[in-house]
Amino acid sequence: MATSRTLRRIALIGAVPAVGAALPTSATGVRTHNTASVSTVNAPVRDGSPRSTVDRVADFYGAYIDVLYDSGRGRLADSLREHYLTARLRADLARWEKAHHTDGVLRAKGVPAAWKVVCSDSGMGHCWTRVTLTWEDAGNQVHHMRLLVRSDLETQLISGIRIAS
C-alpha cells in the first residue's frame, strides 16, 4: 500500500514535465513575435547548399525580405543586392525602380508576408527559378506575385527578374 509520502513523490515527478512544458518561450531562449505561431510537430525542414543556384535565389529572397521587414531599404539591402545580383541587373533595376517607383526585386511596394522558391528550368548556361511572394492586405486578403528569376550558372548570380506569366 502506498504511503502519502510515496504518492507525493510520484505526483512531483509527474508534475515536473508538465511545468517544463508550460514555461514561457523567454525562459527557453527562443525569441518569437507576439503574433508568431510556432509549431514543432510539422515544421518544414529548411536546408540548402552554396553550390545550388536555386538555393542561392532562396537565400537571397529570404535575407532580402527579412532586411526589408526589419529595417527597410538601406545599406544592408543594397549589400545583399551587390552580393547576389549581377552589376547589369542592378543597373536595370535602378532604371526600372525610377520609372515604376517600387522595389524592382519584389516588383511591388511593401514587404511580402511569405515567399517560396522552386526550380523552373535550366539550359544555355542559365537557371530559371519561380519565386512566389505572398502579401496579406488589411482585410486579411491574400495576394500572390509570381516572378521568374534567371541566374547565371557559372557565377550563380541573379541576372534577371520578371513577372511570370
N, C-alpha and C positions, 0 to 999 in steps of 0.2 A: 504494500500500500504506500502510495506516495505521500510524503510529508509536505506541509505547506512550504518549507524551505526549498525542497526539490521542485515544487510547482513554480515558485518564484524564479528559480534559475532557468527553468525551461521557458517561462514567459519572457524573461530578459533576453535569452539567446534568440528567441523568435522575433523580438521587437527590434533588435539591432539592425537587421537588414531592412526592415520597414522604415526605420528612422533614416537610414542612409539613403534610401530611395526618395525620401521626401525632402532632402536638403535642397536649398535653392541653388541655381546654377552658379551663382557667385562663389559659393563655397567649393565648387568643383573646379574653379579656374576657367570655366567656359564663358566667353563673352557672347551675349546674344542681344539683338534689338528686342524691345518690348513686343513688337508685332511679329517677330520671327517665330516660326514653328519648327521645332527640331524633332526629327524622327530618326531613331536608330534602327527601327525594325526593317524598313525597306529603303533606306538611304542609298541613292545611286553611288556607285563607285566611280571615282574620277581618277584617271591616270593619264599618262602621256609620255612622249619622248621628244627630245630636242631634234631628233633625226626625222620626225614625221612632219611633213608640210601642213597637214590638216591640224595636227596638234598645235603647231605654231600659230595658225589662224585662230584656233580656240583660245590659246593663251593670250594672244593679243586682244581679242574682243573681251575676254573676261577681265583682264587687267585694265583695259581702256574704260570699260563701263564702270568698274569699281572706282577708278580715279574720278570719273565724272560725277558719280553718285556721291563720293566722299567730299570732294573739294572743287568740283567744276573744272572747266578747261583752264589749264595753266601749264607751268613748266614740266610737270611730270607727264601730263597727257602729250605734250609736244615731244618729250623724250621718248615715249613709247612709240609715237609715230616715226621718229627718226630711226629707232632701232628695228622696227618691224616692216616699214614701208620703203619702197624704192624712192630715190630722190625725184624721179619723174612723176610718180604718183603723188608725192607730197606737193609738188608744183601744180599738178592738175587739180588736186583737192583745194588748194588755196584759191585758184580761179573759180572753181565750182562753188565754193562757200561764199565768195564775194558776190557772185551772181544770184545765189539762192538764199543767202542769209540763214544758213542752217549748217549743221555738222555734216561734212561730207563722208566721214567714216560710217556714220549711222544713217545718213540720208534722211535725217529728221531732226526736229527740235526736241529737247528734253532727253531724259535718260530712260532707257528701257528697264522694265522690271525683271526681265529674264532674257536669256539668249541660248541658242542651240546651234551647233555646228556639225555638219555632216559632209563627207566627201561626195562630190558630184561626178567628177570625171577627171581624166588626165591624159595628156598627149602633147606632142610637139614641144616638149620642154616646159609645160605648164601643168598646174593642178588647179581645178576649179572646185571651190567649196561653197556649199549653200549655208548661209547664215540666216537664221530666223530670229528676229528681235521681237519681243513681246512687250507691249505697253498696256497699262490699265488707266483709264481716264477717271475723272472724279466720280462718275456714276458706276464704277466697277465694271465698265465695259472693256473687254479685252480686244486689242488690236494687234495685228502682226504685220511686220515688214520683212520681206524675204529679199536677201541680197545674194548676188553671185560674186564671189571673191576669187580673183585669179592670183596665183602665186607662181613665181619662177622656181622651177625645181632645182636649178643649180645653186641659187643663193638662198632659197626658201623665203625670200622677201615677198610681201604682198605687192603686186604690181597693177592691180585693177580692182575696182569696186563698182558695181552697178546694181540697179534694182532688177531682181529676177522677174522674168515674165511668166 
